[in-house]
Amino acid sequence: MLDFTHQLIDDSVVISLIGSLLNEMSKQAVLDMVQTYLEQGKLLFIINCGQLSAINSMGLTLLLNILTKVRNEDGEVILTNIPLPLKKVLIITKLNEIFDIQENIENALAKYSLPINN
């Protein structure tokens, strides 16, 4: 079961995925939330994977759907805090070449020169 939280840090949307990304149940809720932020003009999405316990093809599809939605609006998606099993999946599928991957949220914000002001 997937749960997620989201927060704004300056002009960036930080989405924390919690649990397992194995089914369609929460997919639409995440995509709707991304769409809402896009409509508000938010273009930098940081996906914190640190509490993600499992992922399969449906989970990868969700990440790709987010990436497509955001890039279609000239935005960017950054994956952070990637657990080793997910890192291996990203390498095997070569998605590590498509996604911007940073070690942590602070590095992701720094890459786009956004100071952290919680």
C-alpha positions as CSV (number, residue, x, y, z in Angstrom):
1,M,0.0,0.0,0.0
2,L,1.3,3.4,-1.0
3,D,0.9,6.5,1.1
4,F,2.4,9.9,0.3
5,T,2.8,13.3,1.8
6,H,3.6,16.6,0.0
7,Q,4.8,20.0,1.0
8,L,6.0,23.1,-0.6
9,I,9.6,24.2,0.1
10,D,9.9,27.6,-1.5
11,D,8.6,27.1,-5.0
12,S,9.3,23.3,-5.1
13,V,6.9,20.5,-4.4
14,V,8.4,17.7,-2.3
15,I,6.5,14.4,-2.5
16,S,7.4,11.7,0.0
17,L,6.4,8.2,-1.1
18,I,5.8,5.9,1.8
19,G,5.3,2.1,1.7
20,S,5.2,0.1,-1.5
21,L,4.5,1.3,-5.1
22,L,2.9,-1.9,-6.3
23,N,-0.6,-1.2,-7.4
24,E,-2.9,1.4,-8.9
25,M,-4.7,2.3,-5.7
26,S,-2.9,5.6,-4.9
27,K,-1.7,6.3,-8.4
28,Q,-4.5,8.7,-9.3
29,A,-4.3,10.6,-6.1
30,V,-0.6,11.3,-6.7
31,L,-1.2,12.3,-10.3
32,D,-4.1,14.6,-9.3
33,M,-2.0,16.3,-6.7
34,V,0.8,16.8,-9.3
35,Q,-1.7,18.3,-11.7
36,T,-3.0,20.7,-9.0
37,Y,0.5,22.0,-8.3
38,L,1.2,22.3,-12.1
39,E,-1.9,24.4,-12.4
40,Q,-0.5,26.7,-9.7
41,G,2.7,27.2,-11.7
42,K,4.9,24.8,-9.6
43,L,7.5,23.3,-11.9
44,L,10.1,21.6,-9.7
45,F,9.0,18.3,-8.1
46,I,11.3,16.4,-5.8
47,I,10.2,12.9,-5.1
48,N,11.6,11.6,-1.8
49,C,11.9,7.8,-2.1
50,G,13.5,7.3,1.3
51,Q,10.5,5.5,2.8
52,L,9.7,3.5,-0.3
53,S,9.9,-0.2,0.6
54,A,9.0,-1.8,-2.8
55,I,8.3,-0.9,-6.4
56,N,7.2,-2.8,-9.5
57,S,6.3,-1.9,-13.1
58,M,3.1,-0.1,-11.9
59,G,5.3,2.0,-9.6
60,L,7.7,2.8,-12.4
61,T,4.8,3.8,-14.6
62,L,3.6,6.2,-11.9
63,L,7.1,7.8,-11.8
64,L,7.2,8.1,-15.6
65,N,3.7,9.6,-15.6
66,I,4.7,12.2,-13.2
67,L,7.9,12.9,-15.2
68,T,5.9,13.2,-18.4
69,K,3.2,15.5,-16.9
70,V,5.9,17.8,-15.4
71,R,8.2,17.9,-18.4
72,N,5.3,18.7,-20.7
73,E,4.9,21.9,-18.7
74,D,8.7,22.6,-18.9
75,G,9.3,21.5,-15.4
76,E,11.7,19.0,-13.7
77,V,11.4,15.9,-11.5
78,I,14.2,14.9,-9.2
79,L,14.3,11.6,-7.3
80,T,16.1,11.6,-4.0
81,N,16.9,9.3,-1.1
82,I,16.7,6.2,-3.3
83,P,16.9,2.9,-1.5
84,L,19.3,0.3,-3.0
85,P,16.6,-2.0,-4.4
86,L,15.0,0.9,-6.3
87,K,18.4,2.1,-7.4
88,K,19.0,-1.3,-8.9
89,V,15.7,-1.3,-10.7
90,L,16.4,2.2,-12.1
91,I,19.8,1.0,-13.4
92,I,18.4,-2.2,-15.0
93,T,15.6,-0.3,-16.7
94,K,18.0,2.6,-17.6
95,L,15.6,5.0,-16.0
96,N,18.5,6.4,-14.1
97,E,19.5,8.0,-17.4
98,I,16.1,9.7,-17.7
99,F,15.5,10.9,-14.2
100,D,17.6,13.5,-12.4
101,I,18.8,11.7,-9.3
102,Q,20.2,13.5,-6.3
103,E,21.4,12.1,-2.9
104,N,18.9,14.1,-0.8
105,I,16.4,16.9,-0.9
106,E,18.9,19.5,0.1
107,N,21.1,18.6,-2.9
108,A,18.1,18.7,-5.2
109,L,17.2,22.2,-4.0
110,A,20.8,23.3,-4.3
111,K,21.0,22.1,-7.9
112,Y,18.3,24.5,-8.8
113,S,19.7,27.3,-6.5
114,L,16.7,27.3,-4.2
115,P,17.5,28.0,-0.6
116,I,15.7,25.9,2.1
117,N,13.2,28.0,4.0
118,N,10.8,25.8,5.9
